[in-house]
Protein backbone atom coordinates (compact mmCIF):
# COMPACT_ATOMS: atom_id res chain seq x y z
CA UNK A 1 0.00 0.00 0.00
CA UNK A 2 1.43 3.33 -0.98
CA UNK A 3 -0.94 5.86 0.56
CA UNK A 4 -1.45 6.58 4.21
CA UNK A 5 -4.83 4.92 4.42
CA UNK A 6 -6.23 1.65 3.15
CA UNK A 7 -9.73 1.94 1.81
CA UNK A 8 -12.42 -0.66 2.34
CA UNK A 9 -15.47 0.27 0.33
CA UNK A 10 -18.57 -1.85 0.83
CA UNK A 11 -20.74 -1.79 -2.26
CA UNK A 12 -24.02 -3.40 -1.24
CA UNK A 13 -25.45 -3.05 -4.75
CA UNK A 14 -29.23 -3.80 -4.81
CA UNK A 15 -29.16 -5.73 -1.54
CA UNK A 16 -30.16 -4.91 2.00
CA UNK A 17 -33.30 -4.06 3.94
CA UNK A 18 -34.03 -2.13 7.12
CA UNK A 19 -33.02 -5.08 9.28
CA UNK A 20 -29.63 -5.48 7.66
CA UNK A 21 -28.53 -2.07 8.93
CA UNK A 22 -27.81 -3.55 12.35
CA UNK A 23 -25.54 -6.17 10.85
CA UNK A 24 -22.80 -3.54 10.61
CA UNK A 25 -22.52 -3.11 14.39
CA UNK A 26 -19.53 -5.44 14.48
CA UNK A 27 -17.77 -3.38 11.82
CA UNK A 28 -18.34 -0.19 13.82
CA UNK A 29 -16.74 -1.87 16.80
CA UNK A 30 -13.57 -2.87 15.01
CA UNK A 31 -13.32 0.51 13.26
CA UNK A 32 -12.72 2.00 16.71
CA UNK A 33 -9.79 -0.28 17.47
CA UNK A 34 -6.31 1.17 17.31
CA UNK A 35 -4.94 -1.58 15.06
CA UNK A 36 -7.27 -0.44 12.33
CA UNK A 37 -6.87 3.31 12.57
CA UNK A 38 -5.26 3.37 9.14
CA UNK A 39 -8.38 1.97 7.52
CA UNK A 40 -10.98 4.12 5.83
CA UNK A 41 -14.24 2.23 5.75
CA UNK A 42 -16.96 3.49 3.45
CA UNK A 43 -20.44 1.97 3.16
CA UNK A 44 -22.35 2.37 -0.08
CA UNK A 45 -25.79 0.88 0.57
CA UNK A 46 -28.77 1.30 -1.79
CA UNK A 47 -30.47 4.73 -1.81
CA UNK A 48 -33.25 3.42 0.41
CA UNK A 49 -30.80 2.88 3.29
CA UNK A 50 -28.55 5.92 2.91
CA UNK A 51 -30.30 7.99 5.54
CA UNK A 52 -30.29 5.11 8.03
CA UNK A 53 -26.56 4.56 7.48
CA UNK A 54 -25.73 8.24 7.81
CA UNK A 55 -27.56 8.44 11.13
CA UNK A 56 -26.08 5.22 12.43
CA UNK A 57 -22.53 6.13 11.49
CA UNK A 58 -22.64 9.74 12.62
CA UNK A 59 -20.38 9.31 15.61
CA UNK A 60 -17.98 6.91 13.95
CA UNK A 61 -15.19 7.40 11.43
CA UNK A 62 -17.00 5.25 8.88
CA UNK A 63 -18.22 7.20 5.86
CA UNK A 64 -21.26 6.72 3.67
CA UNK A 65 -21.56 6.92 -0.09
CA UNK A 66 -24.19 6.46 -2.79
CA UNK A 67 -23.84 4.01 -5.64
CA UNK A 68 -24.60 6.49 -8.43
CA UNK A 69 -26.09 9.93 -9.03
CA UNK A 70 -27.79 11.97 -11.72
CA UNK A 71 -25.51 14.19 -13.80
CA UNK A 72 -27.34 17.44 -13.10
CA UNK A 73 -26.42 19.51 -10.05
CA UNK A 74 -29.81 21.23 -10.31
CA UNK A 75 -33.15 19.89 -9.26
CA UNK A 76 -35.45 19.15 -12.17
CA UNK A 77 -38.05 16.91 -13.72
CA UNK A 78 -35.99 13.70 -13.62
CA UNK A 79 -38.29 11.02 -12.29
CA UNK A 80 -36.51 8.25 -10.43
CA UNK A 81 -33.16 10.00 -9.98
CA UNK A 82 -31.27 11.80 -7.27
CA UNK A 83 -28.30 14.10 -7.79
CA UNK A 84 -24.98 14.63 -6.04
CA UNK A 85 -26.26 17.74 -4.27
CA UNK A 86 -29.03 15.69 -2.64
CA UNK A 87 -26.56 12.97 -1.70
CA UNK A 88 -24.26 15.51 -0.05
CA UNK A 89 -27.21 17.16 1.65
CA UNK A 90 -28.15 13.82 3.19
CA UNK A 91 -24.74 13.64 4.88
CA UNK A 92 -22.91 11.33 2.52
CA UNK A 93 -19.33 12.05 1.51
CA UNK A 94 -18.77 9.61 -1.31
CA UNK A 95 -20.35 8.44 -4.54
CA UNK A 96 -19.50 5.51 -6.80
CA UNK A 97 -19.52 6.47 -10.48
CA UNK A 98 -19.03 4.40 -13.61
CA UNK A 99 -19.59 0.96 -12.11
CA UNK A 100 -19.75 -1.64 -14.87
CA UNK A 101 -23.24 -2.60 -13.69
CA UNK A 102 -24.32 1.01 -14.36
CA UNK A 103 -22.42 1.19 -17.65
CA UNK A 104 -24.18 -2.03 -18.57
CA UNK A 105 -27.58 -0.34 -18.51
CA UNK A 106 -26.58 2.54 -20.75
CA UNK A 107 -24.27 4.79 -18.76
CA UNK A 108 -21.85 6.30 -21.28
CA UNK A 109 -18.39 7.84 -20.72
CA UNK A 110 -19.91 11.25 -21.46
CA UNK A 111 -22.55 10.79 -18.78
CA UNK A 112 -19.92 9.53 -16.36
CA UNK A 113 -17.83 12.63 -17.01
CA UNK A 114 -20.83 14.87 -16.24
CA UNK A 115 -21.59 12.92 -13.07
CA UNK A 116 -18.00 13.24 -11.87
CA UNK A 117 -18.04 16.99 -12.53
CA UNK A 118 -21.29 17.53 -10.66
CA UNK A 119 -20.04 15.41 -7.76
CA UNK A 120 -16.85 17.48 -7.52
CA UNK A 121 -18.98 20.65 -7.56
CA UNK A 122 -20.97 19.29 -4.67
CA UNK A 123 -17.93 18.27 -2.63
CA UNK A 124 -18.39 14.56 -2.82
CA UNK A 125 -15.44 12.21 -3.06
CA UNK A 126 -15.68 10.00 -6.08
CA UNK A 127 -14.96 6.32 -6.49
CA UNK A 128 -14.58 6.13 -10.25
CA UNK A 129 -14.80 2.56 -11.58
CA UNK A 130 -13.02 1.38 -14.69
CA UNK A 131 -12.26 -2.06 -16.06
CA UNK A 132 -12.17 -4.27 -19.13
CA UNK A 133 -14.44 -7.14 -20.17
CA UNK A 134 -13.18 -10.69 -20.64
CA UNK A 135 -13.40 -10.33 -24.38
CA UNK A 136 -11.34 -7.13 -24.30
CA UNK A 137 -8.77 -8.78 -22.06
CA UNK A 138 -8.50 -11.75 -24.43
CA UNK A 139 -7.95 -9.39 -27.35
CA UNK A 140 -5.21 -7.67 -25.31
CA UNK A 141 -7.14 -4.41 -25.30
CA UNK A 142 -7.04 -3.81 -21.54
CA UNK A 143 -4.74 -0.79 -21.56
CA UNK A 144 -6.58 0.90 -24.42
CA UNK A 145 -9.88 0.39 -22.60
CA UNK A 146 -8.50 1.70 -19.30
CA UNK A 147 -6.89 4.77 -20.82
CA UNK A 148 -10.04 5.56 -22.83
CA UNK A 149 -12.24 5.27 -19.78
CA UNK A 150 -9.88 7.50 -17.80
CA UNK A 151 -9.48 10.06 -20.60
CA UNK A 152 -13.21 10.35 -21.29
CA UNK A 153 -14.39 10.08 -17.69
CA UNK A 154 -11.95 12.73 -16.47
CA UNK A 155 -12.14 15.03 -19.51
CA UNK A 156 -11.73 18.73 -18.61
CA UNK A 157 -11.34 17.94 -14.94
CA UNK A 158 -8.36 19.73 -13.45
CA UNK A 159 -8.13 18.42 -9.95
CA UNK A 160 -8.49 14.77 -9.08
CA UNK A 161 -7.50 14.99 -5.45
CA UNK A 162 -10.97 13.81 -4.42
CA UNK A 163 -11.22 11.09 -7.05
CA UNK A 164 -10.22 7.53 -6.25
CA UNK A 165 -10.01 5.04 -9.08
CA UNK A 166 -11.42 1.56 -8.58
CA UNK A 167 -9.99 -0.92 -11.03
CA UNK A 168 -12.64 -3.61 -11.45
CA UNK A 169 -12.06 -6.05 -14.30
CA UNK A 170 -15.61 -7.01 -15.33
CA UNK A 171 -14.65 -10.68 -15.54
CA UNK A 172 -13.69 -10.63 -11.86
CA UNK A 173 -16.96 -9.23 -10.54
CA UNK A 174 -18.97 -11.91 -8.78
CA UNK A 175 -17.08 -14.75 -10.46
CA UNK A 176 -14.56 -15.73 -7.79
CA UNK A 177 -11.79 -15.18 -10.32
CA UNK A 178 -9.17 -12.54 -9.57
CA UNK A 179 -6.33 -11.42 -11.85
CA UNK A 180 -2.87 -12.85 -11.25
CA UNK A 181 -0.76 -10.53 -9.09
CA UNK A 182 1.61 -9.68 -11.91
CA UNK A 183 -1.22 -8.69 -14.24
CA UNK A 184 -2.96 -6.71 -11.51
CA UNK A 185 0.19 -4.83 -10.53
CA UNK A 186 0.84 -4.03 -14.14
CA UNK A 187 -2.65 -2.58 -14.67
CA UNK A 188 -2.58 -0.63 -11.43
CA UNK A 189 0.78 0.89 -12.30
CA UNK A 190 -0.54 1.74 -15.74
CA UNK A 191 -3.48 3.61 -14.16
CA UNK A 192 -1.24 5.42 -11.65
CA UNK A 193 1.23 6.44 -14.33
CA UNK A 194 -1.58 7.71 -16.53
CA UNK A 195 -2.88 9.86 -13.68
CA UNK A 196 0.57 11.15 -12.70
CA UNK A 197 1.25 12.11 -16.29
CA UNK A 198 -2.07 13.86 -16.87
CA UNK A 199 -2.69 15.33 -13.44
CA UNK A 200 0.46 16.89 -12.07
CA UNK A 201 1.11 16.69 -8.33
CA UNK A 202 -1.55 14.10 -7.85
CA UNK A 203 -1.05 11.19 -5.52
CA UNK A 204 -3.29 8.72 -7.29
CA UNK A 205 -5.21 6.22 -5.24
CA UNK A 206 -6.26 3.02 -6.93
CA UNK A 207 -8.45 0.38 -5.36
CA UNK A 208 -9.02 -3.12 -6.63
CA UNK A 209 -12.50 -4.62 -6.91
CA UNK A 210 -13.72 -8.01 -8.09
CA UNK A 211 -14.37 -11.10 -5.93
CA UNK A 212 -12.30 -9.79 -3.01
CA UNK A 213 -12.73 -12.25 -0.14
CA UNK A 214 -11.09 -13.28 3.12
CA UNK A 215 -9.50 -16.12 1.13
CA UNK A 216 -7.65 -14.05 -1.46
CA UNK A 217 -7.05 -10.75 0.33
CA UNK A 218 -3.70 -11.71 1.87
CA UNK A 219 -2.35 -12.44 -1.55
CA UNK A 220 -3.79 -9.22 -3.01
CA UNK A 221 -2.24 -7.13 -0.25
CA UNK A 222 1.20 -8.28 -1.43
CA UNK A 223 0.71 -5.80 -4.25
CA UNK A 224 1.74 -2.74 -2.34
CA UNK A 225 0.42 -0.39 -5.04
CA UNK A 226 -3.16 -1.33 -4.15
CA UNK A 227 -4.63 1.36 -1.89
CA UNK A 228 -7.62 -0.64 -0.80
CA UNK A 229 -10.57 -2.68 -1.97
CA UNK A 230 -14.03 -2.18 -3.40
CA UNK A 231 -15.92 -5.15 -2.06
CA UNK A 232 -19.28 -6.38 -3.33
CA UNK A 233 -20.69 -9.71 -2.13
CA UNK A 234 -18.34 -10.21 0.83
CA UNK A 235 -19.15 -6.77 2.24
CA UNK A 236 -22.75 -7.73 2.96
CA UNK A 237 -21.52 -10.24 5.50
CA UNK A 238 -19.91 -8.29 8.34
CA UNK A 239 -17.77 -11.24 9.47
CA UNK A 240 -16.28 -11.58 6.02
CA UNK A 241 -15.81 -7.85 5.65
CA UNK A 242 -14.04 -7.66 9.01
CA UNK A 243 -11.86 -10.59 8.02
CA UNK A 244 -10.83 -8.74 4.86
CA UNK A 245 -9.87 -5.69 6.91
CA UNK A 246 -8.00 -7.73 9.53
CA UNK A 247 -6.09 -9.75 6.97
CA UNK A 248 -5.00 -6.58 5.21
CA UNK A 249 -3.22 -5.38 8.33
CA UNK A 250 -1.96 -8.63 9.84
P1 LIG B 1 -17.89 -8.72 -5.92
O1 LIG B 1 -16.96 -8.43 -4.77
O2 LIG B 1 -19.19 -9.32 -5.49
O3 LIG B 1 -17.20 -9.49 -6.99
O4 LIG B 1 -18.30 -7.32 -6.56
C1 LIG B 1 -17.30 -6.42 -6.89
C2 LIG B 1 -17.93 -5.13 -7.22
O5 LIG B 1 -18.58 -4.99 -8.24
C3 LIG B 1 -17.76 -4.04 -6.26
O6 LIG B 1 -18.16 -2.82 -6.80
Boltz pocket constraint, residues with backbone or C-beta under 6 A from the ligand:
constraints:
  - pocket:
      binder: B
      contacts: [[A, 11], [A, 99], [A, 168], [A, 172], [A, 173], [A, 174], [A, 175], [A, 176], [A, 209], [A, 210], [A, 211], [A, 212], [A, 230], [A, 231], [A, 232], [A, 233], [A, 234]]
      max_distance: 6.0
